[in-house]
């Protein structure tokens, strides 16, 4: 128990020390330099692609859904955006994610259910 407490105290002290050092460095900088550094940090974080584990999956869709994805892709290509099916589906997920539950449930129940799995050959 005492060992954990001493580790915790050391971490707190280290964090407080780092905060103090950072504040002292920032106080030495003029306002314009602070703004320039903050903008540089934001730009560098935007340019870095956060790599997340990608999982391959398969979906069963009606031909109308496939055609709709193709139409959306053609619209994007006309506007100079080269997108693939995966990006279109992921964008749709983002839209659904931000919907109110009433809108989402109405939309979900308006989509016809289909049999899942691969068709018999």
C-alpha positions in Angstrom: 0.0 0.0 0.0 2.8 2.4 0.9 4.6 1.6 -2.3 1.6 2.5 -4.4 1.1 5.7 -2.4 4.7 6.7 -2.9 4.4 6.0 -6.7 1.3 8.1 -6.8 3.0 10.9 -4.9 5.9 10.8 -7.3 3.6 11.0 -10.3 1.7 13.9 -8.9 5.0 15.7 -8.1 6.4 15.0 -11.6 3.2 16.3 -13.2 3.1 19.4 -11.2 6.8 20.0 -12.0 6.2 19.6 -15.7 3.2 22.0 -15.5 5.3 24.6 -13.7 8.1 24.3 -16.3 5.7 24.6 -19.2 4.0 27.6 -17.7 7.4 29.3 -17.1 8.3 28.7 -20.7 5.0 30.0 -22.0 5.3 33.1 -19.8 8.7 33.9 -21.4 7.1 33.9 -24.9 5.3 36.9 -26.3 1.7 36.6 -27.4 2.5 36.3 -31.1 5.0 33.5 -30.5 2.4 31.6 -28.4 -0.2 32.0 -31.2 2.4 30.8 -33.8 3.3 27.7 -31.8 -0.4 26.9 -31.1 -1.2 27.1 -34.8 1.8 24.9 -35.6 0.6 22.3 -33.1 -2.9 22.3 -34.6 -1.6 22.0 -38.2 0.7 19.2 -37.3 -2.1 17.3 -35.4 -4.4 17.8 -38.4 -1.9 16.5 -40.9 -1.2 13.3 -38.9 -3.5 10.5 -39.8 -4.6 8.7 -36.7 -4.3 5.0 -37.5 -7.0 2.9 -36.1 -7.3 -0.8 -36.6 -9.2 -1.5 -39.8 -11.5 -4.5 -39.9 -12.7 -6.1 -43.2 -16.4 -6.9 -43.2 -19.0 -7.9 -45.8 -22.6 -6.8 -46.2 -25.7 -8.1 -48.0 -27.4 -5.3 -50.0 -30.1 -5.0 -52.5 -29.2 -3.9 -56.0 -30.9 -0.6 -55.4 -28.5 0.1 -52.5 -25.5 -0.7 -54.7 -26.9 1.6 -57.4 -27.4 4.4 -54.9 -23.7 4.1 -53.7 -22.6 4.2 -57.4 -24.7 7.4 -57.9 -23.3 9.0 -54.8 -19.8 8.1 -56.0 -20.5 9.6 -59.4 -21.7 12.9 -57.8 -18.5 13.0 -55.7 -16.4 12.4 -58.8 -18.1 15.2 -60.7 -17.1 17.5 -57.8 -13.5 16.3 -57.8 -13.7 14.0 -54.8 -12.4 10.5 -55.5 -14.2 8.3 -52.9 -14.7 4.6 -52.6 -17.7 2.6 -51.4 -16.2 2.2 -47.9 -15.9 6.0 -47.4 -19.5 6.5 -48.6 -20.8 3.9 -46.1 -18.7 5.4 -43.3 -20.0 8.9 -44.1 -23.5 7.5 -43.9 -22.7 6.0 -40.5 -21.6 9.4 -39.3 -24.9 11.0 -40.5 -26.9 8.2 -38.8 -24.8 8.6 -35.6 -25.8 12.3 -35.3 -29.5 11.8 -35.9 -32.1 12.2 -33.2 -33.4 8.8 -32.1 -36.9 9.6 -33.5 -35.4 10.3 -36.9 -33.2 7.3 -36.8 -35.9 4.9 -35.8 -38.2 6.2 -38.5 -35.5 5.8 -41.1 -34.5 2.3 -39.9 -38.1 1.1 -40.0 -38.6 2.5 -43.5 -35.8 0.3 -44.9 -37.0 -3.1 -46.0 -35.5 -6.1 -44.3 -33.6 -8.6 -46.4 -32.3 -12.1 -45.8 -28.7 -12.1 -44.5 -26.0 -14.3 -45.8 -24.8 -15.4 -49.2 -27.3 -16.4 -51.8 -27.5 -20.1 -52.8 -25.8 -21.1 -56.1 
